[in-house]
Amino acid sequence: MICKNCKKVNSDDARFCIHCGSDLSNSNVAVEEGSVDKYFAEKKSAFIEEAKSLADSEMKQGIIWFVIALVITFGSYLFTSEGGTYYVFWGAMIYGIYRLIRGFWYKLNPESLLQKAEKEAKKDK
Ligand SMILES: [Zn+2]
């Protein structure tokens, strides 16, 4: 729902606007005439914000995986410095890079997530 006072989007069961604190009980909430497009535009921008933060956490996860793989690889290298075999954790590194790139892609194209969601929704019907 949209707050009539500040025109920002709130969850449908909210009693008060999280942006300006207005009471959202019935009379104050209405999708005004001609505001349906605006309502969906705001929903969309909220979704895109969400997609961006998802992308950020995806990138963070990727970096964490990569760094951990690097640290373990380095650790195993140190332990086997006498010419033994050591392990390079390619799988985890590649997985980390993959998630980093995917996160980066989503950050650049948050709309692609929206389109993906739309496609999924159509498939369900
Ligand atoms: Zn408000």
Backbone and ligand atoms as CSV (ligand in chain L), in Angstrom:
chain,resi,resn,atom,element,x,y,z
A,1,MET,N,N,0.838,-1.202,0.000
A,1,MET,CA,C,0.000,0.000,0.000
A,1,MET,C,C,0.872,1.251,0.000
A,2,ILE,N,N,0.256,2.301,-0.444
A,2,ILE,CA,C,0.994,3.560,-0.523
A,2,ILE,C,C,0.484,4.536,0.529
A,3,CYS,N,N,1.383,5.135,1.210
A,3,CYS,CA,C,1.018,6.137,2.202
A,3,CYS,C,C,0.498,7.372,1.470
A,4,LYS,N,N,-0.663,7.843,1.932
A,4,LYS,CA,C,-1.260,8.994,1.252
A,4,LYS,C,C,-0.478,10.272,1.538
A,5,ASN,N,N,0.144,10.274,2.680
A,5,ASN,CA,C,0.873,11.474,3.091
A,5,ASN,C,C,2.173,11.674,2.313
A,6,CYS,N,N,3.017,10.617,2.311
A,6,CYS,CA,C,4.327,10.795,1.681
A,6,CYS,C,C,4.469,10.024,0.372
A,7,LYS,N,N,3.425,9.275,0.009
A,7,LYS,CA,C,3.381,8.537,-1.261
A,7,LYS,C,C,4.416,7.418,-1.369
A,8,LYS,N,N,4.916,6.967,-0.238
A,8,LYS,CA,C,5.890,5.884,-0.300
A,8,LYS,C,C,5.222,4.539,-0.019
A,9,VAL,N,N,5.911,3.484,-0.426
A,9,VAL,CA,C,5.345,2.142,-0.326
A,9,VAL,C,C,5.582,1.550,1.057
A,10,ASN,N,N,4.522,0.973,1.594
A,10,ASN,CA,C,4.601,0.245,2.856
A,10,ASN,C,C,4.065,-1.160,2.640
A,11,SER,N,N,4.385,-2.057,3.552
A,11,SER,CA,C,3.830,-3.397,3.413
A,11,SER,C,C,2.315,-3.320,3.653
A,12,ASP,N,N,1.599,-4.268,3.048
A,12,ASP,CA,C,0.135,-4.202,3.061
A,12,ASP,C,C,-0.477,-4.273,4.456
A,13,ASP,N,N,0.226,-4.891,5.383
A,13,ASP,CA,C,-0.363,-5.007,6.721
A,13,ASP,C,C,0.166,-3.954,7.703
A,14,ALA,N,N,0.913,-2.980,7.160
A,14,ALA,CA,C,1.459,-1.950,8.047
A,14,ALA,C,C,0.340,-1.071,8.590
A,15,ARG,N,N,0.439,-0.698,9.864
A,15,ARG,CA,C,-0.565,0.194,10.447
A,15,ARG,C,C,-0.117,1.645,10.384
A,16,PHE,N,N,1.203,1.798,10.417
A,16,PHE,CA,C,1.736,3.154,10.323
A,16,PHE,C,C,2.793,3.194,9.228
A,17,CYS,N,N,2.914,4.324,8.589
A,17,CYS,CA,C,3.909,4.472,7.526
A,17,CYS,C,C,5.315,4.410,8.113
A,18,ILE,N,N,6.156,3.566,7.520
A,18,ILE,CA,C,7.521,3.465,8.043
A,18,ILE,C,C,8.373,4.653,7.617
A,19,HIS,N,N,7.865,5.443,6.688
A,19,HIS,CA,C,8.652,6.579,6.197
A,19,HIS,C,C,8.331,7.870,6.939
A,20,CYS,N,N,7.041,8.100,7.172
A,20,CYS,CA,C,6.670,9.372,7.805
A,20,CYS,C,C,5.851,9.193,9.078
A,21,GLY,N,N,5.477,7.950,9.374
A,21,GLY,CA,C,4.753,7.699,10.616
A,21,GLY,C,C,3.260,7.926,10.561
A,22,SER,N,N,2.721,8.254,9.387
A,22,SER,CA,C,1.287,8.487,9.272
A,22,SER,C,C,0.480,7.233,9.583
A,23,ASP,N,N,-0.684,7.448,10.123
A,23,ASP,CA,C,-1.616,6.350,10.367
A,23,ASP,C,C,-2.109,5.835,9.009
A,24,LEU,N,N,-2.002,4.543,8.813
A,24,LEU,CA,C,-2.388,3.996,7.505
A,24,LEU,C,C,-3.769,3.338,7.526
A,25,SER,N,N,-4.512,3.526,8.615
A,25,SER,CA,C,-5.812,2.856,8.687
A,25,SER,C,C,-6.794,3.451,7.673
A,26,ASN,N,N,-7.478,2.568,7.007
A,26,ASN,CA,C,-8.397,2.787,5.875
A,26,ASN,C,C,-8.389,4.148,5.185
A,27,SER,N,N,-8.965,5.120,5.838
A,27,SER,CA,C,-9.231,6.379,5.146
A,27,SER,C,C,-7.961,6.998,4.580
A,28,ASN,N,N,-6.883,6.732,5.262
A,28,ASN,CA,C,-5.638,7.353,4.846
A,28,ASN,C,C,-4.977,6.644,3.676
A,29,VAL,N,N,-5.414,5.408,3.454
A,29,VAL,CA,C,-4.777,4.625,2.414
A,29,VAL,C,C,-5.699,4.470,1.241
A,30,ALA,N,N,-5.219,4.831,0.125
A,30,ALA,CA,C,-6.034,4.614,-1.056
A,30,ALA,C,C,-5.130,4.636,-2.253
A,31,VAL,N,N,-5.468,3.770,-3.198
A,31,VAL,CA,C,-4.797,3.896,-4.468
A,31,VAL,C,C,-5.651,4.891,-5.220
A,32,GLU,N,N,-5.150,6.086,-5.302
A,32,GLU,CA,C,-5.938,7.153,-5.919
A,32,GLU,C,C,-6.100,6.915,-7.408
A,33,GLU,N,N,-7.023,7.608,-7.968
A,33,GLU,CA,C,-7.236,7.502,-9.408
A,33,GLU,C,C,-5.957,7.839,-10.148
A,34,GLY,N,N,-5.643,7.008,-11.110
A,34,GLY,CA,C,-4.461,7.285,-11.918
A,34,GLY,C,C,-3.151,6.983,-11.219
A,35,SER,N,N,-3.237,6.465,-10.011
A,35,SER,CA,C,-1.984,6.225,-9.302
A,35,SER,C,C,-1.566,4.761,-9.349
A,36,VAL,N,N,-2.331,3.960,-10.076
A,36,VAL,CA,C,-1.990,2.539,-10.156
A,36,VAL,C,C,-0.618,2.346,-10.786
A,37,ASP,N,N,-0.396,3.105,-11.859
A,37,ASP,CA,C,0.908,3.012,-12.510
A,37,ASP,C,C,2.020,3.404,-11.550
A,38,LYS,N,N,1.730,4.456,-10.802
A,38,LYS,CA,C,2.710,4.944,-9.856
A,38,LYS,C,C,2.958,3.898,-8.768
A,39,TYR,N,N,1.871,3.257,-8.362
A,39,TYR,CA,C,1.973,2.220,-7.355
A,39,TYR,C,C,2.915,1.117,-7.815
A,40,PHE,N,N,2.727,0.677,-9.057
A,40,PHE,CA,C,3.579,-0.393,-9.563
A,40,PHE,C,C,5.000,0.101,-9.839
A,41,ALA,N,N,5.102,1.352,-10.240
A,41,ALA,CA,C,6.437,1.915,-10.445
A,41,ALA,C,C,7.208,1.910,-9.124
A,42,GLU,N,N,6.508,2.226,-8.034
A,42,GLU,CA,C,7.175,2.248,-6.731
A,42,GLU,C,C,7.506,0.840,-6.263
A,43,LYS,N,N,6.578,-0.078,-6.539
A,43,LYS,CA,C,6.842,-1.482,-6.211
A,43,LYS,C,C,8.090,-1.942,-6.949
A,44,LYS,N,N,8.168,-1.535,-8.199
A,44,LYS,CA,C,9.282,-1.948,-9.029
A,44,LYS,C,C,10.594,-1.360,-8.505
A,45,SER,N,N,10.560,-0.084,-8.136
A,45,SER,CA,C,11.802,0.520,-7.657
A,45,SER,C,C,12.201,-0.091,-6.318
A,46,ALA,N,N,11.202,-0.459,-5.507
A,46,ALA,CA,C,11.518,-1.137,-4.248
A,46,ALA,C,C,12.151,-2.494,-4.531
A,47,PHE,N,N,11.621,-3.168,-5.542
A,47,PHE,CA,C,12.157,-4.475,-5.927
A,47,PHE,C,C,13.591,-4.339,-6.424
A,48,ILE,N,N,13.834,-3.292,-7.192
A,48,ILE,CA,C,15.173,-3.095,-7.736
A,48,ILE,C,C,16.174,-2.779,-6.623
A,49,GLU,N,N,15.720,-2.007,-5.635
A,49,GLU,CA,C,16.585,-1.752,-4.482
A,49,GLU,C,C,16.944,-3.072,-3.801
A,50,GLU,N,N,15.926,-3.920,-3.675
A,50,GLU,CA,C,16.119,-5.224,-3.046
A,50,GLU,C,C,17.102,-6.066,-3.861
A,51,ALA,N,N,16.937,-6.012,-5.183
A,51,ALA,CA,C,17.819,-6.779,-6.065
A,51,ALA,C,C,19.261,-6.300,-5.929
A,52,LYS,N,N,19.426,-4.987,-5.750
A,52,LYS,CA,C,20.779,-4.451,-5.599
A,52,LYS,C,C,21.419,-4.917,-4.305
A,53,SER,N,N,20.623,-4.951,-3.238
A,53,SER,CA,C,21.217,-5.386,-1.975
A,53,SER,C,C,21.503,-6.889,-2.018
A,54,LEU,N,N,20.668,-7.612,-2.768
A,54,LEU,CA,C,20.926,-9.037,-2.991
A,54,LEU,C,C,22.238,-9.215,-3.749
A,55,ALA,N,N,22.431,-8.359,-4.743
A,55,ALA,CA,C,23.656,-8.409,-5.535
A,55,ALA,C,C,24.869,-8.133,-4.656
A,56,ASP,N,N,24.728,-7.162,-3.746
A,56,ASP,CA,C,25.834,-6.854,-2.839
A,56,ASP,C,C,26.203,-8.058,-1.989
A,57,SER,N,N,25.175,-8.726,-1.444
A,57,SER,CA,C,25.491,-9.848,-0.571
A,57,SER,C,C,26.044,-11.017,-1.383
A,58,GLU,N,N,25.587,-11.123,-2.626
A,58,GLU,CA,C,26.115,-12.161,-3.521
A,58,GLU,C,C,27.608,-11.920,-3.778
A,59,MET,N,N,27.964,-10.664,-4.014
A,59,MET,CA,C,29.365,-10.321,-4.251
A,59,MET,C,C,30.207,-10.573,-3.004
A,60,LYS,N,N,29.647,-10.212,-1.846
A,60,LYS,CA,C,30.355,-10.441,-0.587
A,60,LYS,C,C,30.609,-11.929,-0.374
A,61,GLN,N,N,29.572,-12.727,-0.610
A,61,GLN,CA,C,29.708,-14.177,-0.469
A,61,GLN,C,C,30.805,-14.708,-1.385
A,62,GLY,N,N,30.815,-14.206,-2.612
A,62,GLY,CA,C,31.813,-14.634,-3.584
A,62,GLY,C,C,33.219,-14.329,-3.094
A,63,ILE,N,N,33.394,-13.116,-2.561
A,63,ILE,CA,C,34.716,-12.717,-2.066
A,63,ILE,C,C,35.123,-13.588,-0.878
A,64,ILE,N,N,34.156,-13.842,0.016
A,64,ILE,CA,C,34.450,-14.681,1.187
A,64,ILE,C,C,34.903,-16.078,0.752
A,65,TRP,N,N,34.169,-16.666,-0.185
A,65,TRP,CA,C,34.549,-18.003,-0.688
A,65,TRP,C,C,35.947,-17.982,-1.283
A,66,PHE,N,N,36.194,-16.968,-2.072
A,66,PHE,CA,C,37.488,-16.877,-2.749
A,66,PHE,C,C,38.622,-16.722,-1.741
A,67,VAL,N,N,38.439,-15.826,-0.779
A,67,VAL,CA,C,39.484,-15.557,0.217
A,67,VAL,C,C,39.732,-16.800,1.075
A,68,ILE,N,N,38.655,-17.465,1.482
A,68,ILE,CA,C,38.822,-18.672,2.303
A,68,ILE,C,C,39.599,-19.738,1.520
A,69,ALA,N,N,39.240,-19.912,0.242
A,69,ALA,CA,C,39.940,-20.903,-0.586
A,69,ALA,C,C,41.419,-20.545,-0.713
A,70,LEU,N,N,41.666,-19.245,-0.855
A,70,LEU,CA,C,43.046,-18.772,-0.989
A,70,LEU,C,C,43.825,-19.030,0.299
A,71,VAL,N,N,43.201,-18.739,1.439
A,71,VAL,CA,C,43.858,-18.921,2.740
A,71,VAL,C,C,44.156,-20.401,2.979
A,72,ILE,N,N,43.182,-21.260,2.670
A,72,ILE,CA,C,43.386,-22.693,2.879
A,72,ILE,C,C,44.483,-23.204,1.940
A,73,THR,N,N,44.454,-22.721,0.705
A,73,THR,CA,C,45.482,-23.114,-0.259
A,73,THR,C,C,46.864,-22.700,0.246
A,74,PHE,N,N,46.955,-21.476,0.717
A,74,PHE,CA,C,48.217,-20.956,1.221
A,74,PHE,C,C,48.667,-21.745,2.446
A,75,GLY,N,N,47.700,-22.037,3.332
A,75,GLY,CA,C,47.995,-22.831,4.526
A,75,GLY,C,C,48.529,-24.207,4.152
A,76,SER,N,N,47.885,-24.836,3.188
A,76,SER,CA,C,48.315,-26.177,2.797
A,76,SER,C,C,49.662,-26.116,2.091
A,77,TYR,N,N,49.934,-25.011,1.421
A,77,TYR,CA,C,51.221,-24.805,0.771
A,77,TYR,C,C,52.326,-24.682,1.828
A,78,LEU,N,N,52.036,-23.936,2.896
A,78,LEU,CA,C,53.017,-23.747,3.968
A,78,LEU,C,C,53.366,-25.071,4.634
A,79,PHE,N,N,52.333,-25.898,4.828
A,79,PHE,CA,C,52.539,-27.174,5.509
A,79,PHE,C,C,53.338,-28.157,4.665
A,80,THR,N,N,53.310,-27.954,3.364
A,80,THR,CA,C,53.983,-28.918,2.488
A,80,THR,C,C,55.139,-28.265,1.742
A,81,SER,N,N,55.790,-27.297,2.404
A,81,SER,CA,C,56.850,-26.549,1.732
A,81,SER,C,C,58.082,-27.411,1.458
A,82,GLU,N,N,58.101,-28.631,2.003
A,82,GLU,CA,C,59.248,-29.517,1.769
A,82,GLU,C,C,59.148,-30.255,0.442
A,83,GLY,N,N,58.397,-29.713,-0.462
A,83,GLY,CA,C,58.312,-30.328,-1.784
A,83,GLY,C,C,57.203,-31.350,-1.926
A,84,GLY,N,N,56.351,-31.471,-0.920
A,84,GLY,CA,C,55.203,-32.388,-1.030
A,84,GLY,C,C,54.129,-31.778,-1.899
A,85,THR,N,N,53.046,-32.491,-2.005
A,85,THR,CA,C,51.952,-31.921,-2.786
A,85,THR,C,C,51.115,-31.019,-1.881
A,86,TYR,N,N,50.657,-29.980,-2.459
A,86,TYR,CA,C,49.705,-29.143,-1.721
A,86,TYR,C,C,48.464,-28.974,-2.579
A,87,TYR,N,N,47.442,-28.478,-1.953
A,87,TYR,CA,C,46.157,-28.424,-2.637
A,87,TYR,C,C,45.767,-27.001,-2.983
A,88,VAL,N,N,45.338,-26.843,-4.189
A,88,VAL,CA,C,44.759,-25.567,-4.600
A,88,VAL,C,C,43.257,-25.805,-4.679
A,89,PHE,N,N,42.522,-25.007,-3.945
A,89,PHE,CA,C,41.078,-25.233,-3.877
A,89,PHE,C,C,40.373,-24.513,-5.022
A,90,TRP,N,N,40.618,-25.057,-6.208
A,90,TRP,CA,C,40.054,-24.443,-7.413
A,90,TRP,C,C,38.547,-24.364,-7.350
A,91,GLY,N,N,37.941,-25.447,-6.900
A,91,GLY,CA,C,36.472,-25.498,-6.870
A,91,GLY,C,C,35.901,-24.326,-6.108
A,92,ALA,N,N,36.404,-24.130,-4.880
A,92,ALA,CA,C,35.889,-23.048,-4.036
A,92,ALA,C,C,36.241,-21.684,-4.625
A,93,MET,N,N,37.438,-21.596,-5.216
A,93,MET,CA,C,37.843,-20.316,-5.814
A,93,MET,C,C,36.946,-19.959,-6.995
A,94,ILE,N,N,36.729,-20.951,-7.839
A,94,ILE,CA,C,35.901,-20.705,-9.023
A,94,ILE,C,C,34.469,-20.387,-8.604
A,95,TYR,N,N,34.002,-21.113,-7.598
A,95,TYR,CA,C,32.665,-20.848,-7.079
A,95,TYR,C,C,32.575,-19.407,-6.556
A,96,GLY,N,N,33.620,-18.981,-5.843
A,96,GLY,CA,C,33.659,-17.605,-5.328
A,96,GLY,C,C,33.646,-16.588,-6.451
A,97,ILE,N,N,34.458,-16.855,-7.480
A,97,ILE,CA,C,34.515,-15.928,-8.622
A,97,ILE,C,C,33.174,-15.897,-9.344
A,98,TYR,N,N,32.587,-17.082,-9.486
A,98,TYR,CA,C,31.284,-17.180,-10.144
A,98,TYR,C,C,30.241,-16.342,-9.418
A,99,ARG,N,N,30.209,-16.458,-8.096
A,99,ARG,CA,C,29.215,-15.689,-7.337
A,99,ARG,C,C,29.516,-14.195,-7.377
A,100,LEU,N,N,30.794,-13.874,-7.393
A,100,LEU,CA,C,31.183,-12.459,-7.483
A,100,LEU,C,C,30.701,-11.855,-8.802
A,101,ILE,N,N,30.937,-12.609,-9.883
A,101,ILE,CA,C,30.530,-12.120,-11.207
A,101,ILE,C,C,29.014,-12.037,-11.295
A,102,ARG,N,N,28.353,-13.070,-10.767
A,102,ARG,CA,C,26.894,-13.074,-10.805
A,102,ARG,C,C,26.335,-11.884,-10.033
A,103,GLY,N,N,26.913,-11.633,-8.835
A,103,GLY,CA,C,26.484,-10.496,-8.024
A,103,GLY,C,C,26.714,-9.182,-8.756
A,104,PHE,N,N,27.867,-9.102,-9.418
A,104,PHE,CA,C,28.225,-7.897,-10.156
A,104,PHE,C,C,27.239,-7.672,-11.301
A,105,TRP,N,N,26.902,-8.764,-11.966
A,105,TRP,CA,C,25.942,-8.699,-13.075
A,105,TRP,C,C,24.580,-8.216,-12.577
A,106,TYR,N,N,24.134,-8.756,-11.467
A,106,TYR,CA,C,22.846,-8.348,-10.904
A,106,TYR,C,C,22.878,-6.883,-10.486
A,107,LYS,N,N,24.036,-6.459,-10.008
A,107,LYS,CA,C,24.159,-5.068,-9.585
A,107,LYS,C,C,24.038,-4.136,-10.799
A,108,LEU,N,N,24.654,-4.563,-11.896
A,108,LEU,CA,C,24.578,-3.752,-13.114
A,108,LEU,C,C,23.201,-3.842,-13.761
A,109,ASN,N,N,22.588,-5.007,-13.666
A,109,ASN,CA,C,21.291,-5.235,-14.318
A,109,ASN,C,C,20.235,-5.738,-13.339
A,110,PRO,N,N,19.889,-4.917,-12.362
A,110,PRO,CA,C,18.885,-5.396,-11.397
A,110,PRO,C,C,17.568,-5.742,-12.076
A,111,GLU,N,N,17.321,-5.128,-13.242
A,111,GLU,CA,C,16.073,-5.413,-13.954
A,111,GLU,C,C,16.032,-6.848,-14.469
A,112,SER,N,N,17.228,-7.438,-14.680
A,112,SER,CA,C,17.252,-8.804,-15.188
A,112,SER,C,C,16.639,-9.761,-14.163
A,113,LEU,N,N,16.805,-9.421,-12.872
A,113,LEU,CA,C,16.185,-10.242,-11.827
A,113,LEU,C,C,14.672,-10.121,-11.885
A,114,LEU,N,N,14.226,-8.902,-12.170
A,114,LEU,CA,C,12.790,-8.651,-12.260
A,114,LEU,C,C,12.190,-9.431,-13.432
A,115,GLN,N,N,12.908,-9.388,-14.558
A,115,GLN,CA,C,12.438,-10.116,-15.739
A,115,GLN,C,C,12.423,-11.613,-15.486
A,116,LYS,N,N,13.448,-12.068,-14.766
A,116,LYS,CA,C,13.526,-13.481,-14.417
A,116,LYS,C,C,12.314,-13.872,-13.559
A,117,ALA,N,N,12.005,-13.016,-12.580
A,117,ALA,CA,C,10.876,-13.276,-11.694
A,117,ALA,C,C,9.572,-13.294,-12.492
A,118,GLU,N,N,9.461,-12.376,-13.457
A,118,GLU,CA,C,8.262,-12.330,-14.286
A,118,GLU,C,C,8.117,-13.603,-15.113
A,119,LYS,N,N,9.246,-14.066,-15.656
A,119,LYS,CA,C,9.239,-15.293,-16.446
A,119,LYS,C,C,8.802,-16.479,-15.597
A,120,GLU,N,N,9.369,-16.553,-14.393
A,120,GLU,CA,C,9.023,-17.636,-13.473
A,120,GLU,C,C,7.524,-17.617,-13.174
A,121,ALA,N,N,7.019,-16.399,-12.956
A,121,ALA,CA,C,5.605,-16.248,-12.608
A,121,ALA,C,C,4.720,-16.730,-13.762
A,122,LYS,N,N,5.151,-16.448,-14.987
A,122,LYS,CA,C,4.369,-16.873,-16.139
A,122,LYS,C,C,4.383,-18.396,-16.273
A,123,LYS,N,N,5.541,-18.969,-15.971
A,123,LYS,CA,C,5.699,-20.413,-16.058
A,123,LYS,C,C,4.738,-21.130,-15.102
A,124,ASP,N,N,4.530,-20.515,-13.942
A,124,ASP,CA,C,3.680,-21.133,-12.926
A,124,ASP,C,C,2.216,-21.204,-13.332
A,125,LYS,N,N,1.835,-20.302,-14.248
A,125,LYS,CA,C,0.414,-20.227,-14.608
A,125,LYS,C,C,-0.013,-21.380,-15.509
L,1,ZN,ZN,ZN,4.225,8.123,4.819
